[in-house]
Amino acid sequence: MLDAQRYRSNNLRVEVHFTRAFLWAHLGLGALIVLMLLLHEVFHWAAGAALWYLLSVLIVVGMFLGVSVCRCLLGLIFLIFSVAGIYFLSQVLPSLKVEEPPMLAHELMPLWLGIMNITYITGGIFVFCSRRIRRATDVGFKLW
């Protein structure tokens, strides 16, 4: 019985590798989002995105430990990011007045933030529906 428990994660190797790749993509994109907001000099929103990113990293750690509710929380936090991004693009960005031009022009923001919103909406729904991510989270795994 002990051997069956020890090698349980090997039975789900494909699911674990898929979930690792998915989470690496999130970790890279999340850091890129915070960096882009900083380069656009939207500091309050960059701080909010940094808090969102840190919270998502804590949830990812819970997924590593095999806490199955963390999968649902990760999907929820992806959807919350998308809703905040849509709010930013529709309400905040049009009324944003800058005295000096930022490092990156604000005209670029709808393009990349729109792509990130679509990506995280899709990712959030995918986290809720994917059997591979559910199985990997139930077992627990490491990022490397």
For each residue, the residues with C-beta under 8 A, 3 or more apart:
1: 4 5
2: 5 6
3: 6 7
4: 1 7 8
5: 1 2 8
6: 2 3
7: 3 4 10 11
8: 4 5 11 12 139
9: 12 13 16 139 140 141
10: 7 13
11: 7 8
12: 8 9 15 16 135 136 139
13: 9 10 16 17
14: 17 18 132
15: 12 18 19 131 132 133 135 136 139
16: 9 12 13 19 20 136 139 141
17: 13 14 20 21
18: 14 15 21 22 132 133 136
19: 15 16 22 23 63 132 133 136 137 141
20: 16 17 23 24 141 143 144
21: 17 18 24 25
22: 18 19 25 26 123 133
23: 19 20 26 27 60 63 143
24: 20 21 27 28 143
25: 21 22 28 29
26: 22 23 29 30 56 60 123
27: 23 24 30 31 57 60
28: 24 25 31 32
29: 25 26 32 33 116 119
30: 26 27 33 34 49 52 53 56 57
31: 27 28 34 35 53
32: 28 29 35 36
33: 29 30 36 37 49 53 116
34: 30 31 37 38 46 49 50 53
35: 31 32 38 39
36: 32 33 39 40 104 112 113
37: 33 34 40 42 43 45 46 49
38: 34 35 41 43 46
39: 35 36 102 103 104
40: 36 37 102 103 104 106 108 109
41: 38 98 102 103
42: 37 45 46 96 102
43: 37 38 46 47
44: 47 48
45: 37 42 48 49 88 92
46: 34 37 38 42 43 49 50
47: 43 44 50 51
48: 44 45 51 52 84
49: 30 33 34 37 45 46 52 53 81
50: 34 46 47 53 54
51: 47 48 54 55
52: 30 48 49 55 56 77 80 81 84
53: 30 31 33 34 49 50 56 57
54: 50 51 57 58
55: 51 52 58 59 77
56: 26 30 52 53 59 60 74 77 78
57: 27 30 53 54 60 61
58: 54 55 61 62
59: 55 56 62 63 70 73 74 77
60: 23 26 27 56 57 63 64 70 74 143
61: 57 58 64 65
62: 58 59 65 67 69 70 73
63: 19 23 59 60 66 67 70 71 74 136 137 140
64: 60 61 140 141 142 143
65: 61 62 140
66: 63 137 138 139 140
67: 62 63 70 137
68: 71 72 134 137 138
69: 62 72 73
70: 59 60 62 63 67 73 74 137
71: 63 68 74 75 127 128 133 134 137
72: 68 69 75 76 127 128
73: 59 62 69 70 76 77
74: 56 59 60 63 70 71 77 78 127
75: 71 72 78 79 123 124 125 126 127 128
76: 72 73 79 80 124
77: 52 55 56 59 73 74 80 81 124
78: 56 74 75 81 82 120 121 123 124 127
79: 75 76 82 83 120 121 124 125
80: 52 76 77 83 84
81: 49 52 77 78 84 85 116 117 120
82: 78 79 85 86 117 118 120 121 124
83: 79 80 86 87
84: 48 52 80 81 87 88
85: 81 82 88 89 113 114 116 117 120
86: 82 83 89 90 117
87: 83 84 90 91 92
88: 45 84 85 91 92 93 113
89: 85 86 92 93 109 110 113 114 117
90: 86 87 93 94
91: 87 88 94 95
92: 45 87 88 89 95 96
93: 88 89 90 96 106 109 110
94: 90 91
95: 91 92
96: 42 92 93 106
97:
98: 41 101 102 106
99:
100:
101: 98 105
102: 39 40 41 42 98 105 106
103: 39 40 41
104: 36 39 40 108 109
105: 101 102 108
106: 40 93 96 98 102 109
107: 110
108: 40 104 105 111 112
109: 40 89 93 104 106 112 113
110: 89 93 107 113 114
111: 108 114 115
112: 36 108 109 115 116
113: 36 85 88 89 109 110 116 117
114: 85 89 110 111 117 118
115: 111 112 118 119
116: 29 33 81 85 112 113 119 120
117: 81 82 85 86 89 113 114 120 121
118: 82 114 115 121 122
119: 29 115 116 122 123
120: 78 79 81 82 85 116 117 123 124
121: 78 79 82 117 118 124 125
122: 118 119 125 126
123: 22 26 75 78 119 120 126 127
124: 75 76 77 78 79 82 120 121 127 128
125: 75 79 121 122 128 129
126: 75 122 123 129 130 133
127: 71 72 74 75 78 123 124 130 133
128: 71 72 75 124 125
129: 125 126
130: 126 127 133 134
131: 15 134 135
132: 14 15 18 19 135 136
133: 15 18 19 22 71 126 127 130 136 137
134: 68 71 130 131 137 138
135: 12 15 131 132 138 139
136: 12 15 16 18 19 63 132 133 139 141
137: 19 63 66 67 68 70 71 133 134 140
138: 66 68 134 135
139: 8 9 12 15 16 66 135 136
140: 9 63 64 65 66 137
141: 9 16 19 20 64 136
142: 64
143: 20 23 24 60 64
144: 20
